[in-house]
Amino acid sequence: MFRPAPLYFRCGSGSRLEDVDGNSYIDYTLAWGPLILGHAHPAIVEAIRKQVSRGMTYGAQHEFEIAVAERIQSLVPCAELSAFTSSGSEALQLAFRLARAFTGRNLILKFEGHYHGWMDSELISYHPSREQVGDESRPNVVLHSKGQSPSVAADLVVASWNSVDRLRETLERNPGKIAGIVMEPVLCNSGCILPAPGYLQAVRELATQHGAVLILDEVITGFRIGLGGAQQHFGVTPDLATFGKAVAGGPALSVVAGKKEIVGLIAGKGVNFGGTFNGNPISLCAADATLAELSHNGGEALKRANRLGEALRAGIQERAQAKGVPLIACGFGAAFAIHFTGRKQLTCYRDTLDDDGARLQRFLEACVRRGVYSLPDGRFYTSTAHTEADIEQSLAVIDQALEA
Ligand SMILES: Cc1ncc(COP(=O)(O)O)c(C=O)c1O
């Protein structure tokens, strides 16, 4: 019944992972997001099996690129053109470059607590400490890693998220200088905080007013919150959007999609873009299979994954409340996170600085020992492979973990 924390996994199937000792776990990490159809989905396995025998990579264009670009175009509101990259970090690099080339400006405006990849130019003010953050009206630009080039800080401006006034002030302080405004439309990387009603619409208007390219980083929300991403869910169309993780259901693929006149700058119009593995047919055939599966029946499988996730989220919240445990479980169905906090509501990264991280770790340890595996920051992802039985079993385990 009680099992040690897993160190090594041997295989995955559907919603389950098995470790080298044969213990089974209900998997809510989904490899940090990609496995939207669960582990080893037959449609993806079959697509890859077929493609492998036709050659693993061509270093040239092929039919799956067209097929996947067309699928994305039909599903995602902003996607007039798509460019394929291999990781989310890389997709954001390209989006920043496109925004700078399109506007002829240099600064990228990002928000505190948002994650856009591990590279020097992106890894700014991700999880600054209370001592590092600075004044809320003018947050410090904080490097996140040892070895990061300090010069990148000059290329970014940081604002507090979910406040229209703070964004307006930041834009007004930098007239004609902001090339792009980038954000996670749901703040998944700081505990799945939702945008305030109307906030994304106001950001859209401000970006247009100030001539800045609006980039929605949908690496997590894409093909997860809904078929058309957060932009469709919240009704806000960006100029550019980045996708990754779920788009290929497991293999490495990411995408920059957006307006023709911006993405088209890579087509002989002066924006350099390369990458040996970008657009490789293994990743693209997996994306074609994943998007085909997700598109069946008007996206019913994804809606169900979101319903099951919402049942789990609400179930955790209710159980904590009944036991008098101060906890917020926030986010949307297929991606939510737990915060042990005395706060009633979370609206931005700074609110999470009051979270009881040690208590979260004890809780997650108690869950994993009982066979429920989630991300170390308290995030849970659901897939189309999860079942009602998984949710029931998980809630029974979580009940015990909350007691513990
Ligand atoms: C919102 C967001 N953007 C970008 C990235 C970077 O993607 P990758 O890890 O594929 O480089 C991540 C990764 O977790 C992410 O969550």
The ligand as an SDF file (V2000), in Angstrom:
LIG
                    3D

 16 16  0  0  0  0  0  0  0  0999 V2000
    4.5390   28.6150  -20.7940 C   0  0  0  0  0  0  0  0  0  0  0  0
    5.8260   27.9690  -21.2140 C   0  0  0  0  0  0  0  0  0  0  0  0
    6.5470   28.5490  -22.1800 N   0  0  0  0  0  0  0  0  0  0  0  0
    7.6910   28.0070  -22.6120 C   0  0  0  0  0  0  0  0  0  0  0  0
    8.1810   26.8490  -22.0650 C   0  0  0  0  0  0  0  0  0  0  0  0
    9.4660   26.2590  -22.5490 C   0  0  0  0  0  0  0  0  0  0  0  0
    9.2080   25.0710  -23.2380 O   0  0  0  0  0  0  0  0  0  0  0  0
   10.3140   23.9260  -23.3590 P   0  0  0  0  0  0  0  0  0  0  0  0
   10.4930   23.3180  -21.9920 O   0  0  0  0  0  0  0  0  0  0  0  0
    9.7290   22.9620  -24.3500 O   0  0  0  0  0  0  0  0  0  0  0  0
   11.5490   24.5680  -23.8490 O   0  0  0  0  0  0  0  0  0  0  0  0
    7.4650   26.2110  -21.0550 C   0  0  0  0  0  0  0  0  0  0  0  0
    7.9620   24.9730  -20.4410 C   0  0  0  0  0  0  0  0  0  0  0  0
    7.4800   24.4830  -19.4510 O   0  0  0  0  0  0  0  0  0  0  0  0
    6.2550   26.7910  -20.6100 C   0  0  0  0  0  0  0  0  0  0  0  0
    5.5370   26.2410  -19.6290 O   0  0  0  0  0  0  0  0  0  0  0  0
  1  2  1  0
  2  3  1  0
  2 15  2  0
  3  4  2  0
  4  5  1  0
  5  6  1  0
  5 12  2  0
  6  7  1  0
  7  8  1  0
  8  9  2  0
  8 10  1  0
  8 11  1  0
 12 13  1  0
 12 15  1  0
 13 14  2  0
 15 16  1  0
M  END
$$$$
